[in-house]
Amino acid sequence: MSIVPVAYLATTEELTLIVNAYKEEAITKITQNGSNVTGRLASSITIDPVQITSTGFVVPITMLKYGEYVETGAERGRGKQPPVQAIEQWIKLKRISVPKQFKDPKQFAFAIAYNIGKFGQRYKKPRPFLGPAIDTVLQQFISAGKISNSVAIDINSNIQINANRTPGLNGNK
């Protein structure tokens, strides 16, 4: 008697739909909470294929490191100053007017970077997008019963496959 390893095709497919919906919802939440100034964080979110391990399903999701700080808030201590070019781009994207004592946005950006390096940066409040996104998506998929249906389909398929290969069942020799 040979037993066929359990396959979770329907569940894997449903989880793939869920994580793709999660990515789209996270991008929506980033935009809604005002954290998508450059678009880099949103475009950095990537989802790798669902992996089945001995302990369950794993769906690797990656993004730029500062996504963690947007989600949970952050305070930057003094030390190394941030890149002037990034601050200059942020000034332009946010359409922040340059104070009169600075001749151009680059000089203003340098002053900001210098002060962050020297004094640190005050606490930035959290702008959650990951938690709210997963809550929204799970609510949609669980309330629709899609996950439980996928698991039921996989269990039934695996029972049928093993029953068809088991001698003495369904007329098998």
Secondary structure, 3 states (H helix, E strand, C coil): CCCCCCCCHHHHHHHHHHHHHHHHHHHHHHHHCCCCCCCHHHHHCEECCCEEECCEEECCEECCCHHHHHHHCEEECCCCCCCHHHHHHHHHHCCCCCCCCCCCHHHHHHHHHHHHHHHCEEEECCCCCHHHHHHHHHHHHHHCCHHHHHHHHHHHHHHHHHHHHCCCCCCCC
